[in-house]
Amino acid sequence: MWKILTRQSIRLTLLFLLIYMIIFVFVQRRQLEYELEPVHQQFQFSFPVVRCNACITLDQNSNTLTRLGSVFQFIAGQIDYFRIPLEYWEDRLKKAKAAGLDAVELVGSHRGCGISPLTYIYEHQIQVRKTPFMRPVTRWFVHLLPILRPYLQENGGPIFMVQIENEYGYHWICDRKYLKMLYRLIRKFLGDKVVYFTVDMPKVEQLMCGAILPDNVLQTIDFGPCDSSNLIMKCY
Protein backbone atom coordinates (compact mmCIF):
# COMPACT_ATOMS: atom_id res chain seq x y z
CA MET A 1 0.00 0.00 0.00
CA TRP A 2 2.77 2.41 0.86
CA LYS A 3 4.53 1.66 -2.37
CA ILE A 4 1.34 2.33 -4.34
CA LEU A 5 0.79 5.64 -2.57
CA THR A 6 4.39 6.57 -3.13
CA ARG A 7 4.13 5.86 -6.83
CA GLN A 8 0.89 7.82 -7.06
CA SER A 9 2.47 10.70 -5.15
CA ILE A 10 5.44 10.69 -7.48
CA ARG A 11 3.18 10.68 -10.52
CA LEU A 12 1.07 13.53 -9.14
CA THR A 13 4.18 15.49 -8.25
CA LEU A 14 5.61 15.01 -11.73
CA LEU A 15 2.27 15.99 -13.25
CA PHE A 16 2.11 19.18 -11.19
CA LEU A 17 5.70 20.00 -12.10
CA LEU A 18 4.95 19.49 -15.77
CA ILE A 19 1.88 21.72 -15.59
CA TYR A 20 3.87 24.36 -13.71
CA MET A 21 6.66 24.29 -16.29
CA ILE A 22 4.19 24.64 -19.16
CA ILE A 23 2.50 27.61 -17.50
CA PHE A 24 5.86 29.18 -16.63
CA VAL A 25 7.19 28.83 -20.18
CA PHE A 26 3.96 30.24 -21.62
CA VAL A 27 4.01 33.28 -19.33
CA GLN A 28 7.70 33.92 -19.97
CA ARG A 29 7.20 33.63 -23.70
CA ARG A 30 4.34 36.09 -23.67
CA GLN A 31 6.42 38.53 -21.69
CA LEU A 32 9.43 37.99 -23.93
CA GLU A 33 7.57 38.48 -27.16
CA TYR A 34 5.63 41.46 -25.76
CA GLU A 35 2.95 41.82 -28.36
CA LEU A 36 2.19 45.43 -29.23
CA GLU A 37 -1.38 45.06 -30.53
CA PRO A 38 -2.96 46.71 -27.44
CA VAL A 39 -0.88 49.80 -28.09
CA HIS A 40 -1.75 49.81 -31.78
CA GLN A 41 -5.45 49.55 -31.05
CA GLN A 42 -5.29 52.85 -29.18
CA PHE A 43 -3.91 54.60 -32.26
CA GLN A 44 -5.82 53.79 -35.43
CA PHE A 45 -4.91 55.98 -38.38
CA SER A 46 -6.56 56.31 -41.76
CA PHE A 47 -4.49 57.70 -44.61
CA PRO A 48 -5.63 58.17 -48.21
CA VAL A 49 -4.27 55.71 -50.75
CA VAL A 50 -1.94 57.62 -53.06
CA ARG A 51 -0.56 56.29 -56.32
CA CYS A 52 3.17 56.73 -56.17
CA ASN A 53 4.50 55.99 -59.65
CA ALA A 54 7.60 58.12 -59.07
CA CYS A 55 8.37 56.72 -55.61
CA ILE A 56 11.79 55.30 -54.88
CA THR A 57 11.53 51.55 -54.33
CA LEU A 58 13.81 48.61 -53.60
CA ASP A 59 14.40 46.07 -56.37
CA GLN A 60 14.84 42.75 -54.57
CA ASN A 61 16.42 41.00 -57.56
CA SER A 62 19.26 43.50 -58.01
CA ASN A 63 19.28 44.79 -54.40
CA THR A 64 19.27 48.36 -55.70
CA LEU A 65 17.07 51.40 -55.40
CA THR A 66 14.96 52.24 -58.44
CA ARG A 67 12.84 55.16 -59.56
CA LEU A 68 10.64 55.19 -62.66
CA GLY A 69 12.16 51.87 -63.70
CA SER A 70 15.78 53.06 -63.56
CA VAL A 71 18.53 52.63 -60.97
CA PHE A 72 18.44 55.49 -58.49
CA GLN A 73 21.69 56.65 -56.90
CA PHE A 74 22.06 59.50 -54.47
CA ILE A 75 24.62 61.10 -52.16
CA ALA A 76 23.48 61.82 -48.62
CA GLY A 77 24.90 63.18 -45.39
CA GLN A 78 23.72 63.28 -41.81
CA ILE A 79 22.65 66.40 -39.93
CA ASP A 80 22.01 66.18 -36.19
CA TYR A 81 19.37 68.87 -35.98
CA PHE A 82 19.21 68.61 -32.19
CA ARG A 83 22.81 69.84 -32.03
CA ILE A 84 22.06 72.90 -34.17
CA PRO A 85 20.03 75.94 -33.06
CA LEU A 86 16.70 76.18 -34.85
CA GLU A 87 17.60 79.45 -36.57
CA TYR A 88 20.52 77.71 -38.36
CA TRP A 89 18.61 74.70 -39.73
CA GLU A 90 17.83 76.29 -43.09
CA ASP A 91 21.41 77.50 -43.43
CA ARG A 92 22.82 74.03 -42.79
CA LEU A 93 20.46 72.45 -45.33
CA LYS A 94 21.48 74.98 -47.97
CA LYS A 95 25.14 74.28 -47.26
CA ALA A 96 24.52 70.55 -47.51
CA LYS A 97 22.92 71.05 -50.92
CA ALA A 98 25.77 73.29 -52.02
CA ALA A 99 28.20 70.54 -51.02
CA GLY A 100 26.54 68.20 -53.52
CA LEU A 101 24.24 66.22 -51.26
CA ASP A 102 20.97 64.95 -52.70
CA ALA A 103 19.47 63.88 -49.39
CA VAL A 104 19.95 64.37 -45.66
CA GLU A 105 19.68 61.72 -42.96
CA LEU A 106 18.05 62.82 -39.72
CA VAL A 107 18.28 60.92 -36.44
CA GLY A 108 15.02 60.66 -34.49
CA SER A 109 16.74 61.33 -31.20
CA HIS A 110 14.72 60.92 -27.99
CA ARG A 111 17.17 63.05 -26.01
CA GLY A 112 15.77 66.41 -26.89
CA CYS A 113 12.23 65.68 -28.02
CA GLY A 114 11.16 62.43 -26.40
CA ILE A 115 8.10 62.04 -24.23
CA SER A 116 10.23 61.82 -21.10
CA PRO A 117 13.83 62.66 -22.03
CA LEU A 118 16.63 61.27 -19.89
CA THR A 119 14.37 59.22 -17.64
CA TYR A 120 15.10 55.72 -18.91
CA ILE A 121 17.83 54.44 -16.61
CA TYR A 122 18.54 50.71 -16.40
CA GLU A 123 20.53 49.36 -13.49
CA HIS A 124 21.02 45.88 -14.92
CA GLN A 125 21.69 44.33 -18.30
CA ILE A 126 18.93 45.36 -20.68
CA GLN A 127 16.73 42.67 -22.22
CA VAL A 128 15.43 44.54 -25.23
CA ARG A 129 12.39 42.39 -25.94
CA LYS A 130 10.95 42.64 -22.45
CA THR A 131 8.33 45.10 -21.32
CA PRO A 132 10.54 47.50 -19.27
CA PHE A 133 12.47 48.35 -22.44
CA MET A 134 9.85 47.96 -25.17
CA ARG A 135 7.17 49.96 -23.39
CA PRO A 136 9.06 53.31 -23.52
CA VAL A 137 10.30 52.48 -27.03
CA THR A 138 6.71 51.92 -28.13
CA ARG A 139 5.54 55.12 -26.44
CA TRP A 140 8.27 57.04 -28.26
CA PHE A 141 7.38 55.55 -31.65
CA VAL A 142 3.67 56.11 -31.06
CA HIS A 143 4.52 59.76 -30.47
CA LEU A 144 7.04 60.18 -33.30
CA LEU A 145 5.92 58.09 -36.27
CA PRO A 146 2.45 59.62 -36.82
CA ILE A 147 4.18 63.00 -37.06
CA LEU A 148 6.44 61.68 -39.83
CA ARG A 149 3.74 59.85 -41.80
CA PRO A 150 2.44 62.92 -43.73
CA TYR A 151 6.00 63.63 -44.90
CA LEU A 152 6.57 60.27 -46.61
CA GLN A 153 7.18 60.23 -50.36
CA GLU A 154 3.80 58.57 -50.99
CA ASN A 155 2.17 61.71 -49.55
CA GLY A 156 4.36 64.04 -51.58
CA GLY A 157 6.92 64.47 -48.80
CA PRO A 158 10.72 64.10 -48.81
CA ILE A 159 11.10 60.93 -46.68
CA PHE A 160 11.81 57.84 -48.80
CA MET A 161 14.02 55.71 -46.51
CA VAL A 162 13.73 54.74 -42.84
CA GLN A 163 16.48 53.02 -40.85
CA ILE A 164 15.79 50.20 -38.38
CA GLU A 165 18.19 50.21 -35.39
CA ASN A 166 21.84 51.19 -35.87
CA GLU A 167 24.80 48.80 -36.16
CA TYR A 168 22.84 46.19 -34.24
CA GLY A 169 25.05 43.42 -35.64
CA TYR A 170 27.90 44.81 -33.56
CA HIS A 171 26.29 43.33 -30.44
CA TRP A 172 26.88 39.66 -29.70
CA ILE A 173 23.28 39.01 -28.67
CA CYS A 174 22.05 38.80 -32.28
CA ASP A 175 18.36 38.92 -31.37
CA ARG A 176 16.54 38.71 -34.71
CA LYS A 177 13.13 38.69 -33.03
CA TYR A 178 13.88 42.09 -31.52
CA LEU A 179 14.71 43.53 -34.96
CA LYS A 180 11.55 42.05 -36.42
CA MET A 181 9.56 43.54 -33.54
CA LEU A 182 10.90 47.02 -34.29
CA TYR A 183 10.30 46.54 -38.00
CA ARG A 184 6.69 45.48 -37.48
CA LEU A 185 6.05 48.40 -35.13
CA ILE A 186 7.49 51.01 -37.50
CA ARG A 187 5.80 49.46 -40.53
CA LYS A 188 2.49 49.56 -38.66
CA PHE A 189 2.63 53.35 -38.68
CA LEU A 190 4.59 54.17 -41.85
CA GLY A 191 3.24 51.54 -44.24
CA ASP A 192 4.88 49.75 -47.16
CA LYS A 193 5.72 52.55 -49.59
CA VAL A 194 8.98 53.45 -47.89
CA VAL A 195 12.38 51.76 -48.18
CA TYR A 196 13.41 50.25 -44.84
CA PHE A 197 17.09 49.56 -44.27
CA THR A 198 19.65 48.49 -41.68
CA VAL A 199 23.24 49.69 -41.20
CA ASP A 200 26.13 47.55 -40.01
CA MET A 201 29.91 47.49 -40.16
CA PRO A 202 31.64 45.67 -43.07
CA LYS A 203 32.07 42.34 -41.29
CA VAL A 204 30.25 39.21 -42.38
CA GLU A 205 29.18 38.18 -38.87
CA GLN A 206 27.81 41.66 -38.15
CA LEU A 207 25.91 41.80 -41.43
CA MET A 208 24.42 38.40 -40.69
CA CYS A 209 23.46 39.45 -37.17
CA GLY A 210 21.95 42.79 -38.17
CA ALA A 211 19.84 41.48 -41.05
CA ILE A 212 16.04 41.41 -40.91
CA LEU A 213 15.19 38.32 -42.93
CA PRO A 214 13.28 37.45 -45.00
CA ASP A 215 11.52 40.82 -44.91
CA ASN A 216 11.92 43.49 -47.55
CA VAL A 217 14.66 45.38 -45.67
CA LEU A 218 17.75 46.69 -47.46
CA GLN A 219 21.13 45.97 -45.86
CA THR A 220 23.71 48.76 -45.97
CA ILE A 221 27.16 49.24 -44.45
CA ASP A 222 29.10 52.10 -42.91
CA PHE A 223 32.87 52.45 -42.83
CA GLY A 224 35.73 54.85 -42.26
CA PRO A 225 38.10 56.58 -44.72
CA CYS A 226 40.87 54.07 -44.01
CA ASP A 227 38.82 50.91 -44.60
CA SER A 228 39.69 48.73 -47.58
CA SER A 229 37.18 49.14 -50.40
CA ASN A 230 37.88 45.60 -51.63
CA LEU A 231 37.13 44.16 -48.19
CA ILE A 232 33.97 46.23 -47.93
CA MET A 233 32.61 45.04 -51.27
CA LYS A 234 33.55 41.45 -50.46
CA CYS A 235 31.55 41.54 -47.24
CA TYR A 236 28.61 43.29 -48.86
Stockholm file with secondary structure:
# STOCKHOLM 1.0

chainA/1-236         MWKILTRQSIRLTLLFLLIYMIIFVFVQRRQLEYELEPVHQQFQFSFPVVRCNACITLDQNSNTLTRLGSVFQFIAGQIDYFRIPLEYWEDRLKKAKAAGLDAVELVGSHRGCGISPLTYIYEHQIQVRKTPFMRPVTRWFVHLLPILRPYLQENGGPIFMVQIENEYGYHWICDRKYLKMLYRLIRKFLGDKVVYFTVDMPKVEQLMCGAILPDNVLQTIDFGPCDSSNLIMKCY
#=GR chainA/1-236 SS CHHHHHHHHHHHHHHHHHHHHHHHHHHHHHHHHCCCHHHHHHCCCCCCCCCCTTCCEEETTTTEEEETTEECCCCEEECCGGGSCGGGHHHHHHHHHHTTCSEEECCCCHHHHSSSTTCCCCSSCCCTTSHHHHHHHHHHHHHHHHHHGGGBGGGTCSBCEEECSSSGGGSTTCCHHHHHHHHHHHHHHHCSSSEEEEEECSCHHHHHHTCCCSSSEEEEECCCTTSCHHHHHHHC
#=GC SS_cons         CHHHHHHHHHHHHHHHHHHHHHHHHHHHHHHHHCCCHHHHHHCCCCCCCCCCTTCCEEETTTTEEEETTEECCCCEEECCGGGSCGGGHHHHHHHHHHTTCSEEECCCCHHHHSSSTTCCCCSSCCCTTSHHHHHHHHHHHHHHHHHHGGGBGGGTCSBCEEECSSSGGGSTTCCHHHHHHHHHHHHHHHCSSSEEEEEECSCHHHHHHTCCCSSSEEEEECCCTTSCHHHHHHHC
//
